[in-house]
Amino acid sequence: MTPETSGEADPEPQQRHLNQRDLFLLALAAAVVTANAYYIHPIIALVAKDFDVSPSQIGLVPALNQIALALGILLLLPLGDRFSNRRLATVFAAGQLLGLIVMALATDFRVFLAGSTFLGFSTITPYLLPAYASKRAPPGKLGQVTATLTTGVVAGILLARVGAGWIGEHLGWRTVYYIAGGVMLLVTLMLPQIMDEREKIEGEAPPANHVGLVMSVIPVVRRHPEVILSGLIQALGFGIFLSVWLGLGLYLTSPQMGYGTDTVGYLAGVAALNLFTTAPLGAWADRTGPRKARAIIALVQFAAILALFLFGHSLWLIVPSILLMTMVGPLVDITGRMTFLSLPPSVRTRLMTAYIVLMFIGGGLASWGATYAYEHAGWHGTTLLTLCLSGMLVTLAVIAWRFGPERKGRGPGGEVK
């Protein structure tokens, strides 16, 4: 069947819920299309050495990647409320493939930077999939479905960083991107086979032209302003994640510590814990309420980062903090999305747009800030920056809980219980 390209829904499609096979394949696709942004983490020192650039210069690679992603989401993700997610996901996956090819073949740092930036601009598919899945989640299972997709994302990030660390150390950093390109080619061909046609959506029809569709994000956000608070909280959470791992990529491979990029990859292997904890914690968030759960995990994360700041001089003392951060970090995102993915389907993609744009602006600024802090104050500077970000996250999460609808007898999305 051919996906719709008009604003009118097919009057015949049958509404259905995701089965386990569909959910697994979506999680697998989410893993692959998300992984591309994370290969740079363990190999950042190798790439910097090969192109002979400083830590703050190489920090532009993840920074511009994230900021370009925010721009791409602002301009392109709203199309998911009007056009077939299947067609959009496939086109954007092909764009990621092109970016990876440019990075793999680049012989000049500026070309590599341009390829990474285009890769970021094209990385829309991971953010179409949650909205797509949320429309097909069985009643009462939104947290579990969201958590399953997040588990796939975590698995992709895990394999990307562990694999890139080992491959970069033993086969060279370019091999990482050759392999990534091959995998993306397979996913680009697979996506049309595992996603359905656009289904009929009840509620307001999105604007017919692209400019109107993008601008329609503004009134939708005005009607649901809490998405801004959730987006700011996730911007801090994502910034913390990127700051720690980019800092570790430079710190562990420095003369001070003397480890290889494979060690950075092995350390990233602790993310395997999330394969077992993310779904149960998502179910816990369903029972607890997203805002209360987010406030609790924000406090746990702050404790882990404080320990990292105090005891980061030893690899073995770093591991417990990384384990704890790895376990609770995805829950900041899951609970943030839960605050608006229970709202009407016709606005979810545009709310996701605002949320993700804020997330990646925060991630881009933190990426550059972390590498700049490392260049001027070493690992201590990077962890101090991260601790400040975590303190801000705790403050906003507690405010969101204390003044949110869960404290007023309403459900996660503000509906009356």
Secondary structure, 3 states (H helix, E strand, C coil): CCCCCCCCCCCCCCCCCCCHHHHHHHHHHHHHHHHHHHCHHHHHHHHHHHHCCCHHHHCHHHHHHHHHHHHHHHHHHHHHHCCCHHHHHHHHHHHHHHHHHHHHHCCCHHHHHHHHHHHHHHCCHHHHHHHHHHCCCCCCCHHHHHHHHHHHHHHHHHHHHHHHHHHHHHHCHHHHHHHHHHHHHHHHHHHHHHCCCCCCCCCCCCCCCHHHHHHCHHHHHHHCCHHHHHHHHHHHHHHHHHHHHHHHHHHCCCCCCCCCHHHHHHHHHHHHHHHHHHHHHHHHHHHHCHHHHHHHHHHHHHHHHHHHHHHCCCHHHHHHHHHHHHHHHHHHHHHHHHCCCCCCHHHHHHHHHHHHHHHHHHHHHHHHHHHHHHHHHHHHHHHHHHHHHHHHHHHHHHHHHHCCHHHHCECCCCCEC
